[in-house]
Amino acid sequence: MSDWTPSERELERRAVRRRQATRSTVVATGVTVLVFGLLALGVVSSPGWQRVHETFFDGFHARESFDAILDGFWINVKLFMICEPLILVLALAIALARNARAAWLTPVRLLAALYTDVIRGVPTILLIVLFAFGMPALQLEGVPNSALFWCGVALVVSYSAYVAEVFRAGIDSIHPSQVQSAIALGLSRPQALRHVVVPQAVRRVVPPLLNDFVSLQKDTALVSSAGIFDALFAARDYGNFNFNYTPLVVVAAFFVVMTVPLARFCDWLQRRWMERERAGAL
């Protein structure tokens, strides 16, 4: 094992790069602090700031409403954790149905296309209201009548249509030669989809899938429109009773704390995937 030491020229280059990186960091930090400082100064010096501070940023009301909001927020978290895997399974099945080529599966393919077109055209909040109030009114035997259950079903129905299109785009991005090669090796078309196409497609669409689930985390708050006592409903209930909207800011903080880490993970994963793609192209 040789003892390699960088040359003086290389040491000079490293020193220059360190100085440039330090200078860029200092400039970026200074500009950021200046811009946000001016924005904050403009807000707090506005004529109505005192009134806004009392209505939306009151510490007393934030502390008083915190426990009720926290209890309701667990409903949002549980909805997200339950709906997410169901959406993945249903969306993948719809995407595979839309990519089916067998003649006898034509009705299934048309039904999958109709499902995605119609469901994506209906606002999620409208689906939640229709499911939460309409389905229990049918009085179906053996089916729960809980509004929370049907709100979860509405979220699964709505997001599965969007996620199905993400899966379908990933499947279509796989070159047809992959399927042809698999068939040449003795695999059937379904086996080629299962073992060759779908694994590659899923890896490619992970970043957009995670972005969809960031949206799902936030949209669980829509269940408050059906009277579910989640975090948003608890905040609105407190605000309407006390004529103060600070609890809404508290709810926003809860969702930010939950969604920002996942959003940053999405960015990191996308950068990693792009680096792998560039490395593979070399």
N, C-alpha and C positions, 0 to 999 in steps of 0.2 A: 504494500500500500504506500503510494508516494505521498510525500508531504507537499501539497500544492499551496502556494500562497499567491494572492492576487498581486499583479504588478502595480507600480506606482500610478500608471495611467488608469488602471481599473479602479484603484482607490480614489483617484480624483473624480472619475465619473460617478462613483457611488456618492461621494460627498456632494457633488452638484445635484444629483437626483434627490438627495435628502433635503438640501436647501430649497429646491423647487417645490417639493412636497410640503415642507413646512410653510413656505410662503403662500402656497395655494390654500392650505388649511386656515392660516391666519386671515387671509383675505375673505375666504368664504364665511368664516365665523363672524368677522367684523361686519360684512354686508348683511348677513342674516340678522344679527342682533340689531343693527341699525334699522332695517326695514320693519321688523316686528316691533321694535321699540316705537317707531313713528306711528305704526298702526294702533298700538295700545294707547299711545298718547292722544291720538285723534279720537279714539273711542271714549276714554275717560274724561276728556275735556269737552265733550259734546254737551249741549244744554240738558238733554234728557237722561244723562248717564245715571244720575242719582235715582231716578224713578226706575230705570231698567235694573239697576243693581238691587234695589229693594224687591222687585217683582220676580227676578230670575236668578239672583245670586245671593239669596239670604241664607246665612249660615244656620240660623235657628230652624228654619223650615227644612233645610237639607237634612239636619240631624233628626228632626221629628219624623220625617217621611222615610228615612233610610231603611228601617227594619221592614216596613210593609213592602217597599220596592224590592228589597233583597228576597223576601219570600216569593213575590210574584216573579222575580227574575229566574228562579229555579224552574218555573213552568216553561219559560222560554228556552232554557238550556235543555230540559228534558225533551221538549218538542224537537229541537234541533238534533239531538243525539238519536232519537227514534226515527225521525223522518229521513235523515241522511242516508243510511244504508238501504232503506226501502226505495228511495229515489234512484240510487245507483242500480239496483237490480231491475226495477221496472224500466228505467231509461235504456239500459243495455238491451233488454228484451225488445223494446220498441225499435231501437236502432237496427237490431238484427232482422226484425220483421220487415223493415223498410228496405233492407238490402237483400231480402230473399229473392231468388231467381226462379224457383220451381213454379211451374204453371199452376199447380193446385194450391199454391200459397198466395195467389193473386188477391183473393178477398182479404187475407190477413195484411198484405202489404198496403192495400187501399185503406183498410181500417186504421192502420198505424199512421199513414199520411194524413188522414182526416182528423185523427186524434191530435197530432202535433199542430196542425193548422188551426183547429178550432180552439184548443186550450190555450195556445199562445196568443190568440186574439182576445181572450177574456181576462180582464184585470184580476190579479190574485185576490185582492180584497173582495171583489164581487163573488169569486168562487167560494171564499171562506163564508161569506154571509149566506149564499145559497145552500151550501152543504150543512152549515151549522143549524139553520132554521128549517130548511126544506127536508132533509133526510129524516130527522126525528119525527116530522109530521106524517111521514109515510107509515110509521108504526110497523116496521118490518120485524118479523119474528126472528129471534136469535141474533139480532144486530144491536150493538150498543146505541143508546139514545143520547149519550153524553155529547154536549156541544164541543168539548175539548177534543174528543175522539174525531169528530167530523171536521174540526178545524185542521187537525193533523192530516186527515185524508185529503183535504183540499190543498194543503201545501204539497203533499206528495204528488197529487194529480197535476198541479200547476208546474212544479219544478221538473217533473219527469219529462214533460214535453220539451223544455229547454235543454235539459241535460242529454236527452235522446239525440238532439241535433248535434250536440258536441261530440257524442260518441260516433254518430254517423259520419261527421266530418273527419274524425280520426280514422275510421275504417276506410273511407274513400281515399284517404291520403296514402294508403299502402299500395304500392305499385302492383298491377295485376300479375306481373311475372312471379310475384311471391306465391300467389294461389296456384298458378300454372306449374311452378316448380314443385309445390307440395303435391299436386295431383299426379305429376310425373313420377314422384317417389312412391305412389301407391295410396296416398290419402284421399278420402272422399272430400267433396267441397265442404260439408259441415265440419269435418275434422280439420281441414285447412283453416277454416275460420276460427275454430276453437284453439288450435295449437300454434298457428302462425300469425294470422291477421289480428285477432283481438288482443293478444298480449302486446304486440307492437303498437296498436292503435291506442290502447289504454295508457301506455307510457307517454305517448305524444300529447295526449289531451289532459294530463294531470294538472298543469297550470291553469287552463281555463276552467276545469272542473272545480278546483279550489276557489277560484274567483266566484263561481256560481254559489258555492257554499258560504262564502262571505256574505253574499246577498241573502241567502237563506237565513243566516243568523239574524240579520236585521229584520227580515220579513216575518219572523215569528211574532213580532210585536203587532202584526195586523190582526191577530186573534182577539185583541181587545175590542175590535169592532163587533164581535159576536158576544160580548159580555163576559169573556174569560178574564178572571182577575189576575192577569199577568203584571209585569212590571209597569207597562205603560198605563194599564187600567188603574193600577194602584196610584200612580202619579197623578193621573187626571182626577181620580176620586178625591185625593187629598187637596189638589189645587182648586177644584170646584167648591170644596167645603171651606177652605181657608183663604180663597181669593189670592192665591200666590202660586206662581208657576215655576218656582225653584225645583220642585220634584221632577219636572220634565228634563231639566238640565242634568239632574242626578241620573235619570234613566239613560240619557245620551252618554254620560260618562261610563255607565255599566256596559253599554254596547260597544263603545270605543275600546274599552279594556279587553273585551272579548274578541273583537274583529281585527284590531291592528296587528297583534302577533301573527294571526293566520295570513293577513295580507302581506306582511313582511316575509313570511315563509313562502308564500306564492312567488314573490319576487326572487328570492334566493333559489328556489327550485327552477324557475324559468331561466335564470342566468346559468345555472349548472347544466340544464338541458341544452342551451345554446352552445355552451363551451364544448359539450360532448359532440354536438352536431358538427361544429367547426373542426374538432380534432379528427372526427371520422372522415371529413371531406379532404383532409390533407393527404 
